[in-house]
Amino acid sequence: MLPFNRQQFSLHNPRLGNPYNEHLMQPSCRRRMIGARDIMFSGLLKKEESKTDDGLYRLMPLVQCLSANRHLPCAEACSRELCRAMTPLELNGAEQMLEIASQAYK
């Protein structure tokens, strides 16, 4: 389970300086999610099942943290970001490629 870092979270809290509420995920969680997402995407693009599985395996600690810490303020943003990261798994062909491309630059 990932530790909750109140100081890092305050940097992304809308009441404390982020009025647009863009990324409420803690920076450490976001870095971990983006790294796992990129591994998963490269596996999807190259049709390498082992890389896709590795990316999903790296996302699992975030999913476990989310389910164990639903009461934390970052849980909603974490849930939203994880759902968005896993969207390409539900798509096929051109739709999948477009979703991967749209997420790759964020």
C-alpha positions, 0 to 999 in steps of 0.5 A: 500500500502506498503511503499518503503524503499530505504535503505532496497532496496539498500542492494539488489541492484546489483549495490550496492553489490548484483552482482547476482541480486538474491532477489531484493524484499524488505526484508519486502515484501519478508517476507510477501510474504513467510509467505502468501505463506507458509499458502497457501501451507499448505492449498493446501497440506491439501486440506483446502480451507479456508487456501488456501484462507487466504494465497491468501488474505495475498498476495493481498496487495503485488499484489496491491502494485505491480500494483500501483508501477510499476515504482519502481526498485523492481517491476520486482523482486516482479512480478517474485516472486509473479508469482512463488509463485502462480504457484502451483495454476495452477498445479494438483496432483504430479506436484503441490506437486513437485512445493511446495517442490521446493519452500519450501526450498528457 
